[in-house]
Amino acid sequence: MPIPNCTGPYNVGCVDIMTKDKSIPKDFHDPYSVCHAELGSFFRLFYPCANVDVSQYKQATWTPEPNQKIYAYAFMKHLNISPRWFGWLSHLLTKNIKMHAYEDVPVIDQESWQGMQNLSHLKKKSNFPLVLFSHGLGGQRAMYSVFCTQLASEGFIVAAVEHRDTSSTSSYVMSNNETIEVPYYVTPTVDDGDKERFRLRNTQLEQRTREMMAALDTLEVLNNNPSTIQNMMTVQFDLCTLKDRIDVACPLIMGHSFGGATMLNTLKRDPRLKCGIGLDVWFVPLSDDFYNDNASTDKPVLLINTERFNWKKNLARCEKYINNTTKDYIEFLTLRGTGHMDQTDVPGVVPQFIASWIIKNHPEQMKFADAIHVQRKIIFDYFGKYLHRNETPVRLLDEHYELDDAFMVGSNITLTDADETKSLKN
């Protein structure tokens, strides 16, 4: 099951951007110490690229370079599989898997951009609409390329942030010519109401929120004065070609699972952000304060759940969030025949004999490519409608919209039959 190709009119380029840190924690194995450090911004930027022969450029690998091994070994650790025995195999099997994006390709020039605007959300725009993306627990900046590259092929710029709060499979910071790994902090993901575990996840959530806001700060500098950005990554891409090309006045945001909670928290905190999409949002890390005053910070949100993701506590908080928000600001859908990983690249990357450990297929399982296709369409339709009409709230599911039969409105389960606990790995 390969990663589905992009269907938009533009080829996709990508470049990694890491800004300089302001403070380094004393202990990178202590999540609380890491969460109070200022490591700068780190994200992969996906963008529509110039009309050139992309085969002359390096196709980006799904396991991020230059430190592929740390991601492969850490992913096995996240799955509770011995990295010592299987990390090398994971690295061997995934190191050459490509995503549908090319490194350091020049961005499409303004004249060509103006001449190719045949998409409704781009009409009368002089710069690229911007989307920030937040990955889930055990993720990294490349794990959602199915959505990031698709949006870029449709004319968006997407900044896929890599969180360095110890919740990604692995990450690193480059400081004083030294590469320092930010390891994954292993702790059970089952929601059992443990106060200390909530404290940890909420602390990570606050750090993730700061990282998203810092990424938006960096993107504003990239748009206004890119020559001042010191990129710690070795790239050939000229950041100055993005000057005045990014619509930082109307940024949008997405996130999956823990990244969904990060999306909601950042959307509420940062007045610059306009609307968001949450994929299988993990509501548990959000504090009670978040739910109690939603109406004062209403912004449009589309929630897309998979059929096999939800349990009592998470669903109760989801309903509380919806009920405390002004009517018509939140739209909630569930995709039939899918599970949590069907909103990531994993089913299209991991070999079948490894996937059987982490992905539980069901008799009525939707094909991965089909699941990605229908989600891509509704994501594009939602963001596109907001950008085209600039309305708040934005109502996608009106009498004119033809919702794919794969979706149901609302949840497939109720609080009375939802499970009490659930792991986020399935």
Secondary structure, DSSP 8 states (H G I E B T S, - for coil): -------SSS-EEEEEEE---SB--S-TT-HHHHHTSB---EEEEEEEB-SS-GGGS-EEESS-SS-HHHHHHHHHHHTT--HHHHHHHHHHHHTT-EEEEEET--B--HHHHHHT--SGGGTT-SSEEEEEEE--TT--TTTTHHHHHHHHHTT-EEEEE---SS-SSEEEEEETTEEEEEE-----------HHHHHHHHHHHHHHHHHHHHHHHHHHHHHH-GGG----S-----GGGGTT-EEEEEEEEEEETHHHHHHHHHHHH-TT---EEEES---TTS-HHHHHTGGGG---EEEEEETT---HHHHHHHHHHHHTS-TTSEEEEEETT--GGGGSSGGGTS-HHHHHHH----TT---HHHHHHHHHHHHHHHHHHHHHH--SS---SSTT----TTEEES-SS-TTTS-S---TT-
